[in-house]
């Protein structure tokens, strides 16, 4: 399951009204919450609260720990109570998928390096985005080394799909990216966003040696600015 699928499933768990009330109660507390506290807060039996709290934990919306509420240890201290708190992981779903957090992280890293070295921010940003894409591509190639140019292109497509792009094959065996993960940024800072995007996609493609797909800038009003094709063995 993709990250988007996992996050959608987690958020879908909150469709149940009681589960949503329990989640909101846990999130509103400064300390972890016991099953008894949660059941009392939303006025349901303890077994019912337990079922839904454990479901929220299984879906990754809550985290649990075990603590002896009596403060004692050893024989006669009783069983530890299970306590719940909101997970520290951010969970968000956007359709189409967007990666504004990634854009922010790449730009922040580039600005910091530029301030340290004096190199132009845009040059650092392109290199940072390319390195990030190459890391993604290298991880995929290590698990599934491409055997020819077509397989390398298919692997690049799979990697990009996992990270918010919507690759579509065109009539000439080119791959167009229907969704830009940085779409809102591209509207106001087109050159910055497109160059960062191109560098990231080229990094993915460049890692799939020796059959590296070719990534080129080819902007159009109805799709992402990058187009891929099988290229030539390098």
C-alpha positions in Angstrom: 0.0 0.0 0.0 1.3 3.5 -0.9 1.8 6.2 1.7 -1.4 7.9 0.3 -3.3 4.7 0.7 -2.1 4.2 4.3 -3.0 7.8 5.2 -6.4 7.6 3.5 -7.1 4.4 5.5 -6.1 6.0 8.7 -8.2 9.1 8.1 -11.1 6.8 7.0 -11.0 5.2 10.4 -12.3 8.5 11.8 -15.5 8.2 9.8 -17.1 6.4 12.7 -18.6 9.1 15.0 -17.7 7.4 18.3 -14.2 6.7 17.1 -13.9 10.3 16.1 -15.0 11.5 19.6 -12.6 9.2 21.3 -9.7 10.4 19.1 -10.6 14.1 19.8 -10.7 13.4 23.5 -7.3 11.7 23.5 -5.8 14.6 21.4 -7.2 17.2 23.8 -5.4 15.8 26.8 -1.9 16.8 27.9 -1.2 13.3 29.3 -1.8 9.8 27.9 -5.4 8.6 28.4 -6.6 5.3 29.9 -9.5 3.3 28.6 -11.5 4.1 31.7 -10.9 7.9 31.2 -11.9 7.7 27.6 -15.0 5.6 28.2 -16.1 8.1 30.9 -15.4 11.1 28.7 -17.6 10.0 25.8 -20.1 8.1 28.0 -19.7 4.6 26.6 -18.9 1.2 28.2 -15.3 0.5 28.8 -15.2 -2.5 26.4 -16.6 -0.3 23.6 -14.0 2.4 24.3 -11.3 -0.3 24.3 -12.4 -1.7 20.9 -12.3 1.7 19.2 -9.1 2.9 20.9 -7.3 -0.3 19.8 -8.6 0.2 16.3 -7.2 3.8 16.3 -3.9 2.4 17.5 -3.8 -0.3 14.8 -4.5 2.4 12.1 -1.6 4.5 13.3 -3.6 7.4 14.7 -2.8 6.7 18.3 0.2 5.3 20.1 0.0 3.2 23.3 2.2 2.6 26.3 1.7 0.5 29.5 2.0 2.1 33.0 1.1 0.9 36.5 -1.2 3.6 37.6 -0.8 2.6 41.3 2.9 3.6 41.2 3.8 0.2 42.8 5.8 -2.6 41.4 6.2 -6.3 42.2 3.6 -8.8 43.4 0.2 -7.3 44.1 0.9 -4.2 42.1 -1.7 -5.1 39.5 -1.5 -5.2 35.7 -0.2 -2.2 33.9 -2.8 0.0 32.3 -2.8 0.7 28.6 -2.6 4.4 27.9 -3.1 6.2 24.6 -1.9 9.4 23.0 -1.9 10.9 19.6 0.8 9.6 17.3 3.7 12.0 16.6 3.5 11.3 12.8 1.8 13.9 10.6 -1.1 12.4 8.6 -2.5 14.2 5.7 -4.3 13.4 2.5 -4.7 15.6 -0.6 -6.3 14.7 -3.9 -4.5 15.1 -6.2 -1.5 14.3 -4.1 0.8 17.2 -3.2 4.2 17.3 -1.7 4.5 20.8 -0.2 6.3 19.5 2.9 9.0 17.9 0.7 9.3 21.2 -1.3 9.7 23.1 2.0 12.4 20.6 3.2 14.3 20.8 -0.1 14.2 24.6 -0.2 15.2 24.9 3.5 18.1 22.6 3.0 19.2 24.6 -0.1 18.9 28.0 1.7 20.9 26.7 4.6 23.7 25.4 2.4 23.7 28.5 0.3 24.1 30.7 3.4 27.0 28.5 4.5 28.9 28.3 1.2 27.8 31.4 -0.8 26.7 29.2 -3.7 23.5 30.4 -5.5 20.3 29.1 -3.9 18.8 27.9 -7.1 21.9 25.9 -8.0 21.9 24.2 -4.6 18.2 23.5 -4.8 18.5 21.7 -8.1 21.4 19.6 -6.8 19.5 18.9 -3.5 16.4 17.8 -5.4 18.5 15.7 -7.8 20.2 13.9 -4.9 16.9 13.3 -3.3 15.5 11.8 -6.5 18.6 9.7 -7.0 18.2 8.3 -3.5 14.7 7.2 -4.4 15.8 5.7 -7.7 18.8 3.9 -6.2 16.6 2.2 -3.5 14.3 1.0 -6.2 17.1 -0.3 -8.5 18.7 -2.1 -5.6 15.5 -4.1 -5.1 14.7 -4.6 -8.8 17.6 -3.9 -11.1 16.2 -3.0 -14.6 17.2 -5.4 -17.4 16.6 -3.1 -20.3 15.5 0.5 -21.2 11.8 -0.3 -21.1 12.1 -1.9 -17.7 14.1 1.1 -16.4 11.3 3.4 -17.6 8.7 1.2 -15.9 10.6 1.3 -12.7 10.9 5.1 -12.9 7.2 5.2 -13.4 6.6 3.0 -10.3 8.9 5.2 -8.1 7.1 8.4 -9.2 3.7 6.9 -8.6 4.8 6.1 -5.1 5.6 9.7 -4.5 2.6 11.5 -5.8 3.0 11.7 -9.5 0.5 10.4 -12.0 2.5 9.0 -14.9 0.6 8.4 -18.2 2.0 6.8 -21.3 1.6 8.8 -24.5 1.2 7.6 -28.1 5.0 7.9 -28.8 6.1 5.8 -25.7 6.8 8.9 -23.7 5.6 9.2 -20.2 3.7 12.4 -19.2 3.2 13.3 -15.6 -0.4 14.4 -15.2 0.0 15.6 -11.6 2.6 18.1 -10.3 3.2 17.5 -6.5 4.3 21.1 -6.3 1.3 22.5 -8.3 0.4 25.6 -6.1 4.1 26.6 -5.9 4.4 26.2 -9.6 1.6 28.7 -10.2 3.4 31.5 -8.4 7.1 30.4 -8.8 7.0 28.5 -12.0 10.8 28.5 -12.9 11.8 27.5 -9.3 9.2 24.7 -9.0 9.7 23.3 -12.5 13.5 23.2 -12.2 13.3 21.5 -8.8 10.8 19.1 -10.1 12.9 18.3 -13.2 16.0 17.8 -11.0 14.1 15.4 -8.8 12.7 13.3 -11.6 16.1 13.3 -13.4 17.7 12.1 -10.2 15.3 9.1 -10.1 15.9 8.3 -13.8 19.7 8.8 -13.5 19.9 6.2 -10.7 18.5 3.4 -12.9 21.8 2.6 -14.6 22.8 1.5 -17.2 19.4 2.0 -18.9 18.6 5.5 -17.5 15.4 7.0 -18.8 15.6 10.5 -20.1 13.8 13.3 -18.3 13.3 16.6 -20.0 11.4 19.8 -19.4 8.4 20.0 -21.7 5.8 22.2 -19.9 2.1 22.2 -20.9 -1.0 23.8 -19.4 -2.7 20.5 -18.6 0.1 18.4 -17.0 3.4 18.5 -15.1 6.4 20.1 -16.8 8.5 16.9 -17.1 8.4 14.2 -19.8 10.2 10.8 -19.6 11.2 8.4 -22.3 13.3 5.3 -22.4 16.5 7.1 -23.6 19.6 5.2 -24.5 21.8 2.9 -22.5 24.6 4.8 -20.7 
